[in-house]
């Protein structure tokens, strides 16, 4: 109960069960969407409350009140932000306010109260860097407010106050934590065990944080970096990296490179061993994917969560698609999404950073997203993944200022006005009989 890392797995679990129950209620037979969201909140509340009320002593190395929920990076805790947003969306405002207040204690502690908050289970730890970037991203998108006596540190016997909040401090923290993340990540070596890999001490590579904290670098490239192409190369390699540990294949290949045999088809190793190693006193194992799966599912879940197609005008390679197949014809760009999830799409060129996402359906398989590079016209086909009548939320961020008409299957859905590349959410109707819905976004007036 004192170990904060044990809570965050279940926050992730219950939050995603809430999403499934919300989007595909026919698949759920236990709790409804509100029930799973309440469990996500209850677990998040316990994460902050229970360990901090347990005083540690022998036989543990840690002494004192367990304050890790506030002071350490815990994997999967970035989903606390999603739980807060969902609570507000579903009308649970008191619960959302409580959780937001606790989360912001941590955000301010990392930005203002600890000069080097990059530890986790170790003093300087790759486990921290999904959290540190989530904290920086949150503080940029949700400006912090000054406070007095925000919370009391029972171990140091002091109050934390932040009477002056400067947005520049958040951006300074953003840059420092990205540099710390990269310091534990392979960048100079382009071989697959190293590129984008978060290293596990001197023992292994491609561990779970390769993908989870790889999201941090990808997100930094997409939204904040002045050199997006440079960081996108590393960030996208990171979110792909640990898939190399999956043991799979055809009957002709005997079902896998690392551990042949049908019984091993689809299994995944914990990390890549660059040398022979005897894990936990067992027999020596050769170089390659470790024979235990350990924590790798955390990494693979992170890879699924952030899978996306990114089109960027790279200064070295020109117009290029990560996670997709690209063709161009003058100013028209055609991209087939092949990132495996087909739910997130990004376009970066010059001063343009455009982001498009679908909340439950996806971009149709092998049907391209087609757009003009000034984003005056965007067309795509969306597949109905539930097979039922429902509404899909299409989120657009970064369109040039102007008025846009959104149509589905030739019928106007909505006209929106964009100012300062603001975010808009469009509710697209999906009829029960339609396996594919053709969507058109067209600018009718430019401001």
TORMAR-914017 format. One record per residue (C-alpha): x, y, z; residue number from 1; residue in three letters. Coordinates in steps of 0.1 Angstrom, whole numbers, plus 5000, padded with zeros to 4 digits. Each point is the difference from the previous one (the first is absolute). Example, Ala and Ser with C-alpha at 12.3 -4.5 7.8 and 13.67 -1.06 7.14 Angstrom:
BEGIN
REC  east  north    up  seq  type
REC  5123   4955  5078    1   ALA
REC  5014   5034  4993    2   SER
// end
This chain:
BEGIN
REC  east  north    up  seq  type
REC  5000   5000  5000    1   UNK
REC  5030   5023  5004    2   UNK
REC  5014   4994  4966    3   UNK
REC  4985   5028  4978    4   UNK
REC  5010   4982  4967    5   UNK
REC  4974   4973  5007    6   UNK
REC  4971   5025  4999    7   UNK
REC  5007   5016  4966    8   UNK
REC  4996   4967  4981    9   UNK
REC  4964   4998  5012   10   UNK
REC  4993   5037  4992   11   UNK
REC  5009   4992  4964   12   UNK
REC  4979   4968  5001   13   UNK
REC  4969   5016  5014   14   UNK
REC  5003   5031  4978   15   UNK
REC  5002   4978  4968   16   UNK
REC  4971   4979  5012   17   UNK
REC  4981   5032  5003   18   UNK
REC  5008   5009  4964   19   UNK
REC  4990   4965  4988   20   UNK
REC  4967   5001  5019   21   UNK
REC  4994   5036  4987   22   UNK
REC  5007   4992  4963   23   UNK
REC  4990   4963  4998   24   UNK
REC  4974   4994  5028   25   UNK
REC  4989   4967  4984   26   UNK
REC  5034   4985  5009   27   UNK
REC  4996   5007  5038   28   UNK
REC  4981   4977  5024   29   UNK
REC  5014   5011  5034   30   UNK
REC  5000   5038  5006   31   UNK
REC  4988   5028  4978   32   UNK
REC  5022   5030  4989   33   UNK
REC  4993   5020  5032   34   UNK
REC  5008   4970  5021   35   UNK
REC  5035   4995  4985   36   UNK
REC  5007   5038  5001   37   UNK
REC  4991   5000  5037   38   UNK
REC  5025   4972  5005   39   UNK
REC  5027   5019  4981   40   UNK
REC  4993   5030  5023   41   UNK
REC  5000   4979  5031   42   UNK
REC  5033   4984  4991   43   UNK
REC  5015   5033  4992   44   UNK
REC  4988   5014  5033   45   UNK
REC  5015   4970  5018   46   UNK
REC  5033   5006  4981   47   UNK
REC  5004   5034  5017   48   UNK
REC  4984   4992  5034   49   UNK
REC  5009   4965  5011   50   UNK
REC  5038   4998  4995   51   UNK
REC  5006   5035  5015   52   UNK
REC  4983   4988  5032   53   UNK
REC  5023   4970  5004   54   UNK
REC  5032   5006  5019   55   UNK
REC  5028   4977  4987   56   UNK
REC  5027   4984  5021   57   UNK
REC  5019   4967  5002   58   UNK
REC  5004   4977  4981   59   UNK
REC  4996   5026  4971   60   UNK
REC  5028   5022  4989   61   UNK
REC  4976   5030  4998   62   UNK
REC  4993   5017  5033   63   UNK
REC  4972   5024  5007   64   UNK
REC  4966   5008  4985   65   UNK
REC  4997   4986  4965   66   UNK
REC  4997   5032  4979   67   UNK
REC  5008   4985  4966   68   UNK
REC  4966   5009  4985   69   UNK
REC  5011   5037  5003   70   UNK
REC  5038   4997  4996   71   UNK
REC  5008   4972  4975   72   UNK
REC  4991   4992  4964   73   UNK
REC  4976   4970  5000   74   UNK
REC  4994   4982  4967   75   UNK
REC  4964   5005  4986   76   UNK
REC  4992   5029  5022   77   UNK
REC  4996   5022  4970   78   UNK
REC  4965   4984  4998   79   UNK
REC  4991   5020  5031   80   UNK
REC  4996   5030  4977   81   UNK
REC  4976   4980  4978   82   UNK
REC  4980   4989  5030   83   UNK
REC  4997   5037  5012   84   UNK
REC  4987   5010  4965   85   UNK
REC  4976   4971  4999   86   UNK
REC  4986   5008  5035   87   UNK
REC  4993   5036  4989   88   UNK
REC  4984   4987  4967   89   UNK
REC  4977   4976  5018   90   UNK
REC  4990   5026  5026   91   UNK
REC  5019   4987  5030   92   UNK
REC  5013   5035  5008   93   UNK
REC  5008   4995  5037   94   UNK
REC  5021   4969  4993   95   UNK
REC  5017   5018  4971   96   UNK
REC  5008   5030  5022   97   UNK
REC  5015   4978  5027   98   UNK
REC  5022   4980  4976   99   UNK
REC  5011   5031  4981  100   UNK
REC  5011   5016  5033  101   UNK
REC  5021   4970  5010  102   UNK
REC  5015   4997  4965  103   UNK
REC  5010   5036  5000  104   UNK
REC  5018   4996  5033  105   UNK
REC  5023   4975  4981  106   UNK
REC  5003   5023  4970  107   UNK
REC  5012   5029  5021  108   UNK
REC  5023   4978  5020  109   UNK
REC  5017   4988  4968  110   UNK
REC  5003   5035  4985  111   UNK
REC  5008   5021  5031  112   UNK
REC  5009   4979  5031  113   UNK
REC  5026   4974  4988  114   UNK
REC  5030   5011  4979  115   UNK
REC  5004   4965  4985  116   UNK
REC  4967   4981  5001  117   UNK
REC  5012   4973  4976  118   UNK
REC  5002   4970  5024  119   UNK
REC  4975   4972  5004  120   UNK
REC  5009   4966  5013  121   UNK
REC  5037   5011  4994  122   UNK
REC  5016   5033  5006  123   UNK
REC  5000   5009  4963  124   UNK
REC  4975   4977  4983  125   UNK
REC  4985   4996  4966  126   UNK
REC  4967   4992  5018  127   UNK
REC  4996   5037  5008  128   UNK
REC  4999   5015  4965  129   UNK
REC  4965   4991  4989  130   UNK
REC  4988   5018  5032  131   UNK
REC  5023   5030  4997  132   UNK
REC  4989   5008  4965  133   UNK
REC  4963   4994  5009  134   UNK
REC  5005   5026  5028  135   UNK
REC  5016   5025  4976  136   UNK
REC  4974   4995  4974  137   UNK
REC  4972   5004  5026  138   UNK
REC  5015   5032  5014  139   UNK
REC  5003   5016  4966  140   UNK
REC  4964   4991  4990  141   UNK
REC  4986   5008  5034  142   UNK
REC  5018   5031  5014  143   UNK
REC  5007   4997  5037  144   UNK
REC  4988   5024  5027  145   UNK
REC  5020   5014  5029  146   UNK
REC  4993   4985  5035  147   UNK
REC  5010   5002  5036  148   UNK
REC  5005   4968  5022  149   UNK
REC  4988   4977  4972  150   UNK
REC  5011   4968  5018  151   UNK
REC  5020   4989  5030  152   UNK
REC  5030   4977  4996  153   UNK
REC  4999   4976  5030  154   UNK
REC  5035   4988  4994  155   UNK
REC  5017   5034  4997  156   UNK
REC  4975   5017  5024  157   UNK
REC  4994   5030  4977  158   UNK
REC  4973   5016  4979  159   UNK
REC  5003   5005  4963  160   UNK
REC  4988   5033  4987  161   UNK
REC  5002   5016  4966  162   UNK
REC  4992   5037  5002  163   UNK
REC  5014   5007  4966  164   UNK
REC  4993   4979  4969  165   UNK
REC  5020   5008  4969  166   UNK
REC  4991   4982  4967  167   UNK
REC  5036   5001  4990  168   UNK
REC  5008   4977  5029  169   UNK
REC  4977   4973  4984  170   UNK
REC  5018   5003  4967  171   UNK
REC  5034   4998  5017  172   UNK
REC  4988   4968  5017  173   UNK
REC  4987   4987  4967  174   UNK
REC  5035   5004  4984  175   UNK
REC  5019   4986  5030  176   UNK
REC  4979   4969  5003  177   UNK
REC  5003   4992  4962  178   UNK
REC  5038   5002  5003  179   UNK
REC  4999   4977  5030  180   UNK
REC  4978   4976  4981  181   UNK
REC  5023   4999  4970  182   UNK
REC  5030   4995  5023  183   UNK
REC  4987   4965  5007  184   UNK
REC  4990   4993  4964  185   UNK
REC  5019   4986  4970  186   UNK
REC  5003   5026  4973  187   UNK
REC  5034   4998  4984  188   UNK
REC  4998   4963  4991  189   UNK
REC  4974   4992  4973  190   UNK
REC  4998   4963  5006  191   UNK
REC  4966   4989  5012  192   UNK
REC  5011   4989  5035  193   UNK
REC  5013   5035  5007  194   UNK
REC  4981   5026  4980  195   UNK
REC  4973   5015  5023  196   UNK
REC  5007   4974  5026  197   UNK
REC  4998   5009  5037  198   UNK
REC  5029   4981  5016  199   UNK
REC  4996   4979  5031  200   UNK
REC  5033   5008  5017  201   UNK
REC  5028   4981  4982  202   UNK
REC  4980   4969  4996  203   UNK
REC  4972   5003  4975  204   UNK
REC  4984   5022  4973  205   UNK
REC  4965   5004  4985  206   UNK
REC  4984   4999  5035  207   UNK
REC  4964   5012  5006  208   UNK
REC  5010   5037  5003  209   UNK
REC  5014   5000  4965  210   UNK
REC  4964   5004  4988  211   UNK
REC  4983   5016  5030  212   UNK
REC  5025   5029  5004  213   UNK
REC  5005   4998  4962  214   UNK
REC  4966   5016  4999  215   UNK
REC  5015   5030  5019  216   UNK
REC  5025   5007  4972  217   UNK
REC  4974   4994  4973  218   UNK
REC  4976   5024  5017  219   UNK
REC  5028   5026  5004  220   UNK
REC  5007   4998  4963  221   UNK
REC  4964   5003  4990  222   UNK
REC  4990   5029  5023  223   UNK
REC  5030   5019  5014  224   UNK
REC  5034   4995  4984  225   UNK
REC  5014   5027  4977  226   UNK
REC  5017   4971  4982  227   UNK
REC  4972   4975  4996  228   UNK
REC  5016   4978  4974  229   UNK
REC  5031   4994  5021  230   UNK
REC  4980   4988  5030  231   UNK
REC  4973   4982  4979  232   UNK
REC  5027   4977  4986  233   UNK
REC  5009   4989  5035  234   UNK
REC  4965   5001  5015  235   UNK
REC  4985   4978  4972  236   UNK
REC  5028   4976  5003  237   UNK
REC  4994   4998  5037  238   UNK
REC  4963   4992  4997  239   UNK
REC  5008   4972  4975  240   UNK
REC  5030   4987  5018  241   UNK
REC  4988   4973  5024  242   UNK
REC  4978   4983  4974  243   UNK
REC  5034   4984  4989  244   UNK
REC  4997   4978  5032  245   UNK
REC  4968   4983  4988  246   UNK
REC  5005   4964  4989  247   UNK
REC  4977   4993  4971  248   UNK
REC  5001   4984  4966  249   UNK
REC  4984   4977  4975  250   UNK
REC  5000   4962  4999  251   UNK
REC  5028   5001  4974  252   UNK
REC  5022   5020  5024  253   UNK
REC  4990   4978  5029  254   UNK
REC  4981   5028  5017  255   UNK
REC  5027   5023  5011  256   UNK
REC  5037   5010  4999  257   UNK
REC  5008   5003  5037  258   UNK
REC  4982   4968  5013  259   UNK
REC  4988   4977  4972  260   UNK
REC  4970   4978  5003  261   UNK
REC  4962   5006  4998  262   UNK
REC  4996   5001  5038  263   UNK
REC  5022   5032  5000  264   UNK
REC  4982   5018  4972  265   UNK
REC  4991   5035  5012  266   UNK
REC  5020   5000  5032  267   UNK
REC  5022   5030  5009  268   UNK
REC  5032   5003  5019  269   UNK
REC  5007   5025  5028  270   UNK
REC  5030   5017  4983  271   UNK
REC  5029   4994  4976  272   UNK
REC  5032   4986  5014  273   UNK
REC  5031   5014  4983  274   UNK
REC  5021   4973  5018  275   UNK
REC  4996   4966  5015  276   UNK
REC  4981   5003  5033  277   UNK
REC  4989   4977  5028  278   UNK
REC  4967   5016  5012  279   UNK
REC  4993   4994  5037  280   UNK
REC  5023   4970  5003  281   UNK
REC  4986   4981  4971  282   UNK
REC  5020   4985  4972  283   UNK
REC  5019   5024  4977  284   UNK
REC  4980   5014  4971  285   UNK
REC  5014   5011  4967  286   UNK
REC  4998   5035  4985  287   UNK
REC  4965   5010  4989  288   UNK
REC  4965   5001  5015  289   UNK
REC  4999   4990  5036  290   UNK
REC  4981   4968  5008  291   UNK
REC  4977   5017  5025  292   UNK
REC  4973   5025  4991  293   UNK
REC  5003   5020  5032  294   UNK
REC  4987   5036  4996  295   UNK
REC  5000   5002  4962  296   UNK
REC  4962   5001  4997  297   UNK
REC  5003   5035  5015  298   UNK
REC  5021   5010  4971  299   UNK
REC  4978   4983  4974  300   UNK
REC  4969   5017  5015  301   UNK
REC  5019   5033  4997  302   UNK
REC  5008   4992  4963  303   UNK
REC  4963   4994  4992  304   UNK
REC  4989   5031  5019  305   UNK
REC  5021   5024  4980  306   UNK
REC  5000   4982  4966  307   UNK
REC  4995   5026  4973  308   UNK
REC  5008   5011  4964  309   UNK
REC  5021   5031  4997  310   UNK
REC  5007   5019  4968  311   UNK
REC  5029   5024  5003  312   UNK
REC  5021   5021  4976  313   UNK
REC  5033   4988  5013  314   UNK
REC  5031   5022  4991  315   UNK
REC  5020   4969  4992  316   UNK
REC  4975   4978  4983  317   UNK
REC  4973   5023  4987  318   UNK
REC  4963   4992  5004  319   UNK
REC  4999   4967  5019  320   UNK
REC  4974   4978  5018  321   UNK
REC  5007   4982  5032  322   UNK
REC  4976   4971  5005  323   UNK
REC  4986   5005  4965  324   UNK
REC  5005   4998  4962  325   UNK
REC  5001   5034  4983  326   UNK
REC  4995   5012  4965  327   UNK
REC  4999   5036  4987  328   UNK
REC  4987   5017  4969  329   UNK
REC  5008   5037  4999  330   UNK
REC  4985   5014  5033  331   UNK
REC  4978   4970  5006  332   UNK
REC  5012   4974  5026  333   UNK
REC  4986   4965  5002  334   UNK
REC  5009   4978  5031  335   UNK
REC  4989   4965  5008  336   UNK
REC  5001   4996  5038  337   UNK
REC  5019   4968  5010  338   UNK
REC  5009   5007  5036  339   UNK
REC  4979   4970  5012  340   UNK
REC  4973   5020  5018  341   UNK
REC  4991   5027  4974  342   UNK
REC  4984   5025  5025  343   UNK
REC  5025   5029  5002  344   UNK
REC  5014   5020  4971  345   UNK
REC  5024   5029  5000  346   UNK
REC  5014   5024  4973  347   UNK
REC  5030   5023  5006  348   UNK
REC  5014   5024  4974  349   UNK
REC  5015   5034  5005  350   UNK
REC  4978   5018  5026  351   UNK
REC  4972   4974  4996  352   UNK
REC  4994   4974  5027  353   UNK
REC  4967   4983  4994  354   UNK
REC  4986   4972  5022  355   UNK
REC  4969   4978  4992  356   UNK
REC  4986   4972  5022  357   UNK
REC  4970   4977  5001  358   UNK
REC  4988   4989  5034  359   UNK
REC  4986   4965  4993  360   UNK
REC  4999   4993  4962  361   UNK
REC  5031   5001  4978  362   UNK
REC  5013   5011  4966  363   UNK
REC  4990   4973  4976  364   UNK
REC  5025   4973  4991  365   UNK
REC  5020   5007  4968  366   UNK
REC  4978   5030  4991  367   UNK
REC  5022   5031  5000  368   UNK
REC  4996   5032  5019  369   UNK
REC  5002   5027  4972  370   UNK
REC  5006   5036  5006  371   UNK
REC  5014   5032  4984  372   UNK
REC  5032   5011  5018  373   UNK
REC  4983   5034  5009  374   UNK
REC  4973   4979  5018  375   UNK
REC  4972   5017  4981  376   UNK
REC  4986   4965  4992  377   UNK
REC  5003   4968  5020  378   UNK
REC  4983   4967  4990  379   UNK
REC  5001   4966  5017  380   UNK
REC  4979   4969  5004  381   UNK
REC  4990   4988  5035  382   UNK
REC  4992   4965  5008  383   UNK
REC  4971   4991  5024  384   UNK
REC  5018   4978  5025  385   UNK
REC  4970   4991  5022  386   UNK
REC  4976   4993  4972  387   UNK
REC  4973   5019  5019  388   UNK
REC  4984   5035  4996  389   UNK
REC  5020   5024  5020  390   UNK
REC  5018   5034  5000  391   UNK
REC  5038   5003  4996  392   UNK
REC  5019   5030  5013  393   UNK
REC  5024   5015  4975  394   UNK
REC  5025   5023  5016  395   UNK
REC  5019   5025  4978  396   UNK
REC  5028   5022  5013  397   UNK
REC  5023   5024  4980  398   UNK
REC  4978   5008  4970  399   UNK
REC  5008   5035  4985  400   UNK
REC  4975   5027  5010  401   UNK
REC  4968   5000  4980  402   UNK
REC  4966   4984  4996  403   UNK
REC  4997   4963  4992  404   UNK
REC  4972   4977  4990  405   UNK
REC  5000   4964  5012  406   UNK
REC  4980   4975  4980  407   UNK
REC  4994   4963  5004  408   UNK
REC  4989   4979  4970  409   UNK
REC  4992   5032  4981  410   UNK
REC  4978   5014  5028  411   UNK
REC  5010   5032  5019  412   UNK
REC  5006   4992  5037  413   UNK
REC  5013   5034  5013  414   UNK
REC  5017   5032  4991  415   UNK
REC  5027   5012  5024  416   UNK
REC  5021   5031  5003  417   UNK
REC  5036   4996  5009  418   UNK
REC  5020   5028  5016  419   UNK
REC  5037   4998  5010  420   UNK
REC  5001   4963  4990  421   UNK
REC  4976   4991  5028  422   UNK
REC  4987   4965  5008  423   UNK
REC  4966   4990  4989  424   UNK
REC  4981   4967  5006  425   UNK
REC  4975   4989  4974  426   UNK
REC  4973   4973  5007  427   UNK
REC  4998   4978  4969  428   UNK
REC  4969   4978  4996  429   UNK
REC  5007   4964  4991  430   UNK
REC  4970   4981  4987  431   UNK
REC  4995   4963  5009  432   UNK
REC  5002   4988  4964  433   UNK
REC  5031   5019  4991  434   UNK
REC  5033   4982  5002  435   UNK
REC  5018   5030  4985  436   UNK
REC  4991   5037  5004  437   UNK
REC  5017   5025  4976  438   UNK
REC  5009   5033  5017  439   UNK
REC  5009   5033  4984  440   UNK
REC  5014   5031  5017  441   UNK
REC  5000   5030  4977  442   UNK
REC  5010   5036  5007  443   UNK
REC  4973   5024  4988  444   UNK
REC  5016   5032  5012  445   UNK
REC  5034   5010  5012  446   UNK
REC  5004   5026  5027  447   UNK
// end
